[in-house]
Amino acid sequence: MDQYDRASELEQAEREAAIANARNATKLYRSDCIDCGDDLEPHRLEYGICVPCKATREHQDKQRGRR
């Protein structure tokens, strides 16, 4: 194994570690609503927005002609 093979293996290991870290980072959830700042109920943590704010956004989108 020469220096280029070792460098390639090191690069691949670093890339795989970075990908694993990025995947783990996406599993962190906010504990407060991104719109109003109120604490989120446990079942809303994944979404990061409370039900009233989500409903408001959907209503505004509907008024603007978006879906």
PASEBA-1860 file (N, C-alpha, C; in nm, 3 decimals):
! residues 67
1> MDQYDRAS> 0.085/-0.117/0.000/0.000/0.000/0.000/0.090/0.124/0.000 ~ 0.069/0.211/-0.096/0.153/0.330/-0.103/0.084/0.450/-0.038 ~ 0.148/0.564/-0.043/0.097/0.682/0.024/-0.036/0.730/-0.035 ~ -0.059/0.705/-0.163/-0.182/0.748/-0.226/-0.300/0.663/-0.180 ~ -0.276/0.534/-0.161/-0.381/0.447/-0.108/-0.417/0.487/0.035 ~ -0.318/0.516/0.116/-0.343/0.558/0.255/-0.418/0.691/0.258 ~ -0.378/0.782/0.171/-0.447/0.912/0.165/-0.592/0.895/0.122 ~ -0.615/0.807/0.027/-0.751/0.780/-0.020/-0.836/0.720/0.091
9> ELEQAERE> -0.780/0.627/0.165/-0.853/0.565/0.276/-0.883/0.667/0.386 ~ -0.788/0.752/0.416/-0.809/0.856/0.517/-0.919/0.952/0.473 ~ -0.916/0.991/0.346/-1.018/1.081/0.294/-1.156/1.017/0.302 ~ -1.166/0.890/0.267/-1.294/0.820/0.272/-1.344/0.808/0.416 ~ -1.256/0.779/0.509/-1.295/0.769/0.650/-1.344/0.903/0.703 ~ -1.276/1.012/0.667/-1.318/1.145/0.709/-1.453/1.182/0.649 ~ -1.474/1.147/0.523/-1.601/1.176/0.456/-1.715/1.100/0.523 ~ -1.693/0.971/0.552/-1.797/0.891/0.616/-1.829/0.943/0.756
17> AAIANARN> -1.728/0.989/0.829/-1.750/1.046/0.962/-1.831/1.175/0.952 ~ -1.800/1.258/0.853/-1.874/1.383/0.835/-2.020/1.356/0.799 ~ -2.043/1.257/0.715/-2.180/1.221/0.678/-2.256/1.169/0.801 ~ -2.193/1.086/0.881/-2.257/1.034/1.002/-2.290/1.147/1.099 ~ -2.199/1.243/1.114/-2.225/1.357/1.201/-2.341/1.441/1.150 ~ -2.349/1.460/1.019/-2.459/1.538/0.962/-2.592/1.467/0.983 ~ -2.594/1.337/0.968/-2.718/1.262/0.991/-2.763/1.271/1.136 ~ -2.669/1.265/1.229/-2.704/1.276/1.370/-2.750/1.416/1.405
25> ATKLYRSD> -2.696/1.517/1.341/-2.733/1.655/1.369/-2.877/1.683/1.330 ~ -2.928/1.616/1.227/-3.065/1.640/1.185/-3.166/1.581/1.282 ~ -3.121/1.499/1.375/-3.211/1.437/1.471/-3.235/1.526/1.592 ~ -3.166/1.639/1.599/-3.186/1.732/1.709/-3.307/1.820/1.677 ~ -3.399/1.829/1.770/-3.521/1.904/1.747/-3.527/2.027/1.836 ~ -3.596/2.126/1.788/-3.618/2.246/1.867/-3.718/2.215/1.978 ~ -3.708/2.286/2.087/-3.805/2.268/2.194/-3.905/2.383/2.197 ~ -3.884/2.482/2.108/-3.977/2.594/2.101/-4.018/2.617/1.956
33> CIDCGDDL> -4.134/2.677/1.939/-4.189/2.703/1.805/-4.103/2.807/1.734 ~ -4.075/2.784/1.607/-3.991/2.877/1.531/-4.065/3.008/1.500 ~ -4.198/3.007/1.508/-4.274/3.128/1.479/-4.304/3.210/1.605 ~ -4.360/3.147/1.707/-4.405/3.223/1.824/-4.316/3.206/1.947 ~ -4.231/3.105/1.950/-4.140/3.085/2.062/-4.198/3.007/2.178 ~ -4.326/2.968/2.170/-4.386/2.888/2.277/-4.324/2.750/2.281 ~ -4.328/2.687/2.399/-4.279/2.549/2.411/-4.365/2.457/2.326 ~ -4.299/2.362/2.261/-4.371/2.267/2.176/-4.414/2.145/2.255
41> EPHRLEYG> -4.527/2.090/2.218/-4.571/1.964/2.275/-4.479/1.856/2.220 ~ -4.459/1.747/2.296/-4.363/1.643/2.253/-4.386/1.591/2.112 ~ -4.511/1.577/2.071/-4.537/1.522/1.937/-4.512/1.624/1.826 ~ -4.486/1.751/1.860/-4.458/1.854/1.760/-4.309/1.887/1.748 ~ -4.224/1.828/1.833/-4.082/1.860/1.832/-4.018/1.836/1.695 ~ -4.057/1.729/1.631/-3.998/1.694/1.500/-4.024/1.803/1.396 ~ -4.137/1.871/1.408/-4.177/1.970/1.307/-4.125/2.110/1.338 ~ -4.101/2.140/1.467/-4.046/2.269/1.504/-4.145/2.384/1.501
49> ICVPCKAT> -4.273/2.353/1.486/-4.375/2.458/1.480/-4.501/2.406/1.550 ~ -4.566/2.494/1.626/-4.687/2.451/1.698/-4.807/2.447/1.603 ~ -4.912/2.383/1.647/-5.030/2.366/1.562/-5.094/2.499/1.524 ~ -5.114/2.593/1.618/-5.174/2.720/1.578/-5.090/2.796/1.474 ~ -4.959/2.796/1.489/-4.874/2.865/1.392/-4.876/2.794/1.257 ~ -4.880/2.663/1.259/-4.888/2.587/1.133/-5.018/2.618/1.061 ~ -5.127/2.625/1.138/-5.256/2.658/1.078/-5.254/2.799/1.019 ~ -5.191/2.891/1.089/-5.180/3.028/1.039/-5.100/3.031/0.909
57> REHQDKQR> -4.990/2.959/0.905/-4.910/2.953/0.782/-4.990/2.896/0.666 ~ -5.061/2.787/0.693/-5.140/2.725/0.587/-5.248/2.819/0.537 ~ -5.312/2.892/0.628/-5.415/2.988/0.589/-5.354/3.100/0.503 ~ -5.239/3.151/0.545/-5.171/3.257/0.468/-5.130/3.206/0.331 ~ -5.079/3.085/0.324/-5.041/3.027/0.195/-5.162/3.012/0.104 ~ -5.274/2.972/0.164/-5.397/2.955/0.086/-5.444/3.090/0.032 ~ -5.432/3.194/0.112/-5.472/3.327/0.069/-5.383/3.379/-0.044 ~ -5.257/3.337/-0.042/-5.162/3.379/-0.146/-5.168/3.290/-0.269
65> GRR> -5.250/3.186/-0.264/-5.263/3.096/-0.377/-5.162/2.985/-0.382 ~ -5.091/2.960/-0.269/-4.995/2.850/-0.262/-5.059/2.732/-0.197 ~ -4.996/2.619/-0.215/-5.048/2.498/-0.150/-4.954/2.448/-0.048
END
